[in-house]
Amino acid sequence: MLLAAYFSHVTFSTELGSLLKSLKCCVTDTPSQRVQFLLGTEDGDEEHIPHDLFTELDEICLRDGEDAEWRETARWLKFEEDVEDGGERWSKPYVATLSLHSLFELRSCITNGTVMLDMRASSLEEIADMVLDQQEVAVQLEDDVRKKVKEALLKQHHHQNQKKLANRIPIVRSFADIGKRQSETNCIDKNGIHLPLCRKYRRLQMIPPQSQPLTTEGKNDVSRENSAVDFSKIDLHFMKKIPPGAEASNVLVGELEFLDRPIVAFVRLSPAVLLNGLAEVPITTRFLFILLGPLGKGPQYHEIGRSIATLMTDEEKRKIPAVPNGELAETEEHGGHGGPELQRTGRLFGGLVLDVKRKAPHFLSDFTDALSLQCLASFLFLYCACMSPVITFGGLLGEATEGRISAIESLFGASMTGIAYSLFAGQPLTILGSTGPVLVFEKILFKFCKYLDYISSLTRYFSFSFQDCIEKKGEFVGSACGPHGPYVPDVLFWSIVLFFSTVAMSAFLKEFKTSRYFPTKVRAIISDFAVFITIFTMVLVDYVLGVPSPKLKVPNVFKPTRDDRGWFINPLGPNPWWTCVITVVPALLCTILIFMDQQITAVIINRKEHKLKKGCGYHLDLFIVGVMLGVCSLMGLPWFVAATVLSISHVNSLKLESECSAPGEQPKFLGIREQRVTGLMIFLLMGCSVFMTSVLKFIPMPVLYGVFLYMGASSLRGIQFFDRLRLFGMPAKHQPDFIYLRHVPLRKVHLFTIIQLSCLVLLWVIKTSRAAIVFPMMVLALVFIRKLLDFIFTKRDLSWLDDLMPESKKKKLEDAEREVSFTIYYLNRTLTVNKHL
């Protein structure tokens, strides 16, 4: 608290109480922004806008027979990293822990030392002169001592990364020499970096212009030493982890033999200045903490330096004392899940027209935004993933429809429908495919239409079979019987090995991104191409071993499976005209099923946590699907709607994460790469797959089944229903910290899970019974069952157990509210202490 009182300009006024009350209904993005809201803002004061800090601890090192120099011993971006005892590498990032004794000593240093806020200086020499001038006000320094202290402050700084970059110095210096020669005719940019080098290392410009608003005089006063950045001493890999707009905080501690008392100074520069060679990375310096003292207290000075560096890096503590003025972040509204896409317009086709107007401006960018290696990996991964269900469901549908709709019809229908949807849909991230409910309904409808012929067919079949049994005298005959049948040993065992190996290898390679082997980019590529690498490896192993495992069956020629049909089906066929009227009933059931299957997937893809920027189009999506369903019906092709698992996998494969994450910190999720090219290429290549049968025939079916299982299992991660199923039989002390367990009794959680599980079992029972034709009605009935739960559970319980907002988002919001309460309590205590003082 004393540290905050010394570092800030703000005095607590009588209006603080009203601000504290208003804070209770306001949850800002970060704790620091909430504190800034409490302490007030100053309009137009850009110098007091807080920035991320990179903190570096340097200690002066005296070497026998050589000149002294400053050596980097620790650094903080978010977590602390120390130079190992051997001095060859950095330690693992860890959360810094401070001793109470070092904090008391730091408080004593601040109390008795020099604090200079908003210092205007353009070089380290000016800073040293101003600090020593201020020191002489309190304690008179002898001329020789002052000179030696200044020389010590201006010693060269040696950073840890310079050893790793030693072999690259000649090459980089050659570029620096070229830039130096050209600098005579080129101007210096706002960051003080020569423009030729600035263009070559454009990604190193981490400081926006507003973070260093130097005046014209200030620019002219900047020395050439500060204006030129030596890139041979920069770790480019670590530079990528520095957030844009970050500033440096340098802590200089050490012991000098000619001092008899400590020299302590805390400096805040205004504006921040790029001091070349002071920090490990070429960013402007905002804070300096200097502690120089007599010999014998080196470890003590080191701990004091760690204390101030940790406090400055901490998000709340460093921004309370340093820059209490800032801007209030907008409060994020979380009420409701609807958007402008679902608002009623009151006009005929009003929603469809608005969807077209919303998506039209982004149509060109949907193609240009796909120029990324990530899209190539997503395309290859999902092509293999989409082929598996289309071929598999096509084979199952061929068995159910007596070959009228089989694998080649599925390939052609999926390609045609997917291309149209990818080009014109409102949400191209959704992937169309063969879904279980639609496949079940197609099988049910075919069986229902053939139901009247079953009795006569079965009678003829049994009569023929009984006559054959008498003629053959009960003996098994045929090519599949006897000791020389077509069955090969080990095929079943090898298929099982392929199946489980595919699942295990896909999961292992997908998680390879978080392993410790290979550079970050290599790990990311392996993770993105995990499924493709797995399929290629399994196919290669299967081919080398030569075990005749069941392979993917694809047609050799592009034609319908049955010779008695063409590519256009007469809507009536041999049926009388009045059958069109009767089909209204199954059509209504099918409409219910397709609408729910399509829109449920669309709602999942368009969630707010995916941070989509180009909007969605529920009406346009359903319109395209409806048109293509009619085309597929006329051509005798299966129906395709939004596939939930494939769509989620598509979105996950296009996630964007921040590159500038601190060591030890998980990358931040930035959004989704929204484009149409991946879906378009998937279905284009799927349509061309009928001409690549010579290659596709090598793919074993167990491998595709393994990919299918991996996709289904990976999609269960994060689903609340699956998490609640795992709570059965788990003791309370071992249960995860789910947000709903904090607010809902465990017995109610189990009751809600049992009701959901019962509905799932009931769906399966109806699907396998003779009443399977009403399967879509049962799916629709789930909506009314959910409505009845309002009479069993309170609205508060249902808001935690059945809400669209994901678990992680809810927990984050609740933790933020708790931090607000703690901040209110902290500032109230601070106000009370200040009143007593």
C-alpha positions, 0 to 999 in steps of 0.5 A: 500500500505504501508502494502504491502511495509513492508511485501514483499521483492520485489522491482518494477523494470523497467521490470514491465511495460512489465509484465503488458502488457503481463498480459492483454492477460492472465487470471489465475485461481485466483486473487492471482496467477495473482498478483504473475505473476506480481511480479515475481517468484523464481524457487525452492523457496517452502517457498514462495508458497502461502497457504490458511490461517486459521486466529485466533484472541486470546485476553488475559483474566485476571480472578479474583483470577486465572491466565490469559489465551488467549481466542479465540474471532474470526476466519477467514477461508474465512468469519469472525465468532465471539464468541457470547456475551454469549460465548457459540457458534459461530456467523453466518459467515459474510463478515467482515467490517472494520472501516477506523480508525482501518486501520489507526491505523494498519498502524501506528502499522506496521510503528512503530512496529517490522517486522520480516520476515523468522524467524526460530524458532521451539517453541513459547518460541523461537519466544517470545525471538526473538521478545523481543530481537528485541524490545529492539533494538528500546526501552529498556525493563526492565528485569521484564517487559520483563519477564512478557511479555514473561510469558503473551505470553506463557500463555495457549490458550483456544479455543471455541470448548473445551467446546463442547468437554469436554464430549469427553475428557476422551475417547480421552485421553485414546487413547492419553495415548495409543499413548503416551506409544507407542511413545517411540518405534515409530518415529514422522512423518513430521508433528510432530504427533505421527504415531499411532494417525496419522493413526487413524486420517489420515483425519486430515493430512491437511499439505503436506510434502513440506509445512514444510521442516524441516531439521534433526536438526530442527526435533530434536529441536522440543520439545515433547510439539509441536510434540504431538497433543492433539486430545481432543481439536480438533473440527473434524467437523471444521477440515474437512473444512480446505483446504489441505495444509492450514497454520495458522495465529495467531493474539494475542492482549490484554492489560497488566497493567505493560506496559506503551507503546504498543509492536507490532510485525509482524512475518513470520515463515520460515519454518512454525511450528506446535505450539501445542495449539496455533491454534484451529486446528493442522496445522502449523503456518506461521504468527503471529501478536502480539499487547500488550499495556497498560490498557484502550484500549481493544476495540481499540486493538480488532479492530486492530486485526480484521483488520490485520486478515481480511487483511491476510484472504483476497485472494488478500491483504494477498498474496501481502504483505506476499508472492509475489513470486509464480508460474504462473498458466496455462492459461485455454484455452476456444477456441472451444468445440471440442476435440480429440474424434471428430477429423477425423482420415482418417482411416476406423472406426478410430474414433471407434478404438480410442474410444475403446483404450481410454476407455479400461484402465478405464474399471476396475476402472469404477466398483471400483469407484462405491463403494460409498453410493452416487451410491446406492442413484443414483441407487434407484432414477433413477430406479424409474425415469426410470421405469416411462417413460418406462412403460408409453411410453410402454402403449402409444405405446401399444395403438398406435400399437394395443398391438403389442408393449406394456409394457412388451416389453418395459421393456424387451427391455429397460433392454437388451439395457441398460445392453449392453450399460452400459457394453460397451458404451464409456460414461456409464453416459448416460441413455437410455430410451424411448424418445418423438421423437422416440415414435412419429416416431414409432406411425407415422410409424405405422399409415402410414403403416395402412393408406390404411386400415383406410377407410374400417375399419372406414366404417365397424365400423360405419355400426356396430355402426349404427346397434347397435344404432337401436337395443338398441333404443338409450339407453346406456348399459353395465357395465360402465353405470347406477347408479351401474357402476364401477366408485368410488367417489373421485378417480380423486380428490385423483389422483390430490392430489397424483400428486401434492403432489409427485411433491412438496415433491420431490422438498422439499426433494431435496432442504433439503440439504440446510436447517438448520435441522439435520447434514450435512450427514443426509441432504445429504442422504435425498436429494440423496434419495428424489425421492425414499422417496417420492414414498415410502411415497406416496405409503404407504399413498395411501395404508392406505387410500384405495382409488382405484387410478389407479395403474401401470399396469405390466404383470403377466407372461413373454410373449409377449402382443399379443398371435399371435406373438413371441419373434422373428419377421420375417423381411419380414413377409407377405410383398413382397420382394420389401418392403425392398427397400421402407423401405430405405426412412423411415429408413433414416428419423429414422437414422437422428432422432436417430443420433441427439437424441443420439448425442445431449444428448452425447454432453450435458453429455460430457460438459467441466464443468462436469470435466470428466476425463475418456474421452468420446466415441461418435463413440462407443456410436452410434455403441452400440445403432445401434447394439441394435436397430437392435436386438430390431427390430428383436425381436419386441421391441421398440427402445431406445436411450439416454434420455436427462432428465434421463441422466442429472439427472444421472449426477447430482446425481453423482456430487462430492463436496469438504468437506473442504468448509469454513463456509458460503461458497458453496462447490466447484464442483470437478467433476462426479463419473464416473462409469458403475455400476449405469446404469448396476444395473438400467437396471438389476433391470428393467429386474427383474421387471417383477418378482416383479409385486406383489410390483410394482402394488401398485404404483399409476400412478399419483405418477409416473406422478408426478416424471416425471413432477418433473424431467422435471421441474428440468431439465429446471433450467439453460436452457437459452431458459427457462430463456429468455422466462421469460424475456418477460414482465419483466421490465429492473430493475427486470431482472436477471444479465444474461451475454448475457444481458450485451452484446446483446440488449434486442430486439435482445434477444427477437427476438432470443427467438421468433424464437426458440419458433416458431420452437418449435410450428412448430414441434408440428404442424407437429407432429399432422398433416398428414405430421407427417412422415416428423417429423425427417426432420423438426428436421434436418431442425433446423440445417439449420435454425440455420445456417440462423441466421448468416444473422440476428444476428452478430457472437458476438451476437450469441456467447452470445445467442447460445454457449455451454459454460454455463451462470455461466462459462461465467460470471465467466470468464468475472468477472475474466477479470475485476479483471485483469483490476483492478489489472493492475490499482492498481499496476500502481497506486502503481508504481506511488506512489513508484516513488514519495516516 
